[in-house]
Amino acid sequence: MRVIKSIFLVALLFAILTACGGGTPTEIPAPTVVPTHTPQPTSTMVPTPSTPLAILVLPAEMDKDSSDLYQKTVYDLAQQSGFRFQVRNTLTALDLTDPTLKVVIALPPDPGIASYVSAAPGVQFLAVNIPNLTAGGNLSVLAPDTQVDLPAFLAGYTAAMLTEEYHIGMLYPQGDGDAQRAAAAFNNGMRYYCGLCKRIYFTGIDYPTFLDIPASEDPSKYGGYANLLINDRDVDALYIYPSLVSDDLLTYLGTQGVLLFGTSMPEPRPGGWVMTVSPDTVKAIQVAWPNLSAGQGGINVQSPLGLADVDPDLLPAGKLALVQETLANLVAGRILTTNP
């Protein structure tokens, strides 16, 4: 009897539990597996003892930013061409005994390029801004830019853009034909920007306005000539021909409240310095590389002009874009400095 009671109680408990379940049990879905993609590793060049070598010679005292930029530029070019890359502060005859050495790019001071060229006829040398070297054979020369009209044109264009009533001026040396050509280009740069350059207020001064400094003048007095333009002729933006420039002069003019442009900027940066229009050496090296890596040399490499030291507060992004577009057109020959 006790056994029957136990069976009955178990059956009753089972019935109660089944009734409380409220229907079919829910199925728990299996976890979703999200497929993952493992990217293939990028292929990198594995140097071997026979991989061609490019050496970059930089002075130890070069500032870090410039040194890093040159190293990255040549490293990237070497990698793209399957070359190894090394940096030196000097070049020795022992370096030239490496049979894999194919390219040497050297910046001043001269590590003795002329004596190494004939000793290593299978190596292509590029001398960057090293004076007294002539291109030929396996020596290519990247010479300092000698264009005087393009920087002057761009300075006139930009100065007109940034000043009211086009109150801009230029100092240049008297009797210098190149400087006179630059003065004409400065004028044409302003005209290219403003067309007829109509002004609301007539002061009796034609802009741009110029002063030419006698060759015999003491350089310490150049600031006085600049002050004539700034104070007597109400010039708000000034371009000084490169042969007249000194760090002291630009530093002084930086205290006079005018906008300044030039082909090299002193340190510390003068007040009012808008931008530097200077040769783009890095771009020139990139242009020369295909010939050098292919074993072809003996050429004069022209540095294209570029912009540096741009002050975004004085030349904001929108206006900078216009200046860069104009510079690109100048370099490509689509704008003539003599006939804008």
Secondary structure as GFF3:
##gff-version 3
##sequence-region A 1 340
A	DSSP	alpha_helix	2	20	.	.	.	ID=ss1
A	DSSP	beta_strand	53	57	.	.	.	ID=ss2
A	DSSP	alpha_helix	64	80	.	.	.	ID=ss3
A	DSSP	beta_strand	84	88	.	.	.	ID=ss4
A	DSSP	three_ten_helix	95	97	.	.	.	ID=ss5
A	DSSP	beta_strand	101	106	.	.	.	ID=ss6
A	DSSP	alpha_helix	113	119	.	.	.	ID=ss7
A	DSSP	beta_strand	124	128	.	.	.	ID=ss8
A	DSSP	beta_strand	139	142	.	.	.	ID=ss9
A	DSSP	alpha_helix	149	162	.	.	.	ID=ss10
A	DSSP	three_ten_helix	164	166	.	.	.	ID=ss11
A	DSSP	beta_strand	168	173	.	.	.	ID=ss12
A	DSSP	alpha_helix	177	194	.	.	.	ID=ss13
A	DSSP	beta_strand	209	213	.	.	.	ID=ss14
A	DSSP	three_ten_helix	219	221	.	.	.	ID=ss15
A	DSSP	alpha_helix	222	227	.	.	.	ID=ss16
A	DSSP	pi_helix	228	232	.	.	.	ID=ss17
A	DSSP	beta_strand	237	240	.	.	.	ID=ss18
A	DSSP	three_ten_helix	242	244	.	.	.	ID=ss19
A	DSSP	alpha_helix	247	253	.	.	.	ID=ss20
A	DSSP	beta_strand	259	262	.	.	.	ID=ss21
A	DSSP	beta_strand	273	279	.	.	.	ID=ss22
A	DSSP	alpha_helix	281	293	.	.	.	ID=ss23
A	DSSP	beta_strand	300	301	.	.	.	ID=ss24
A	DSSP	beta_strand	305	308	.	.	.	ID=ss25
A	DSSP	alpha_helix	317	331	.	.	.	ID=ss26
###
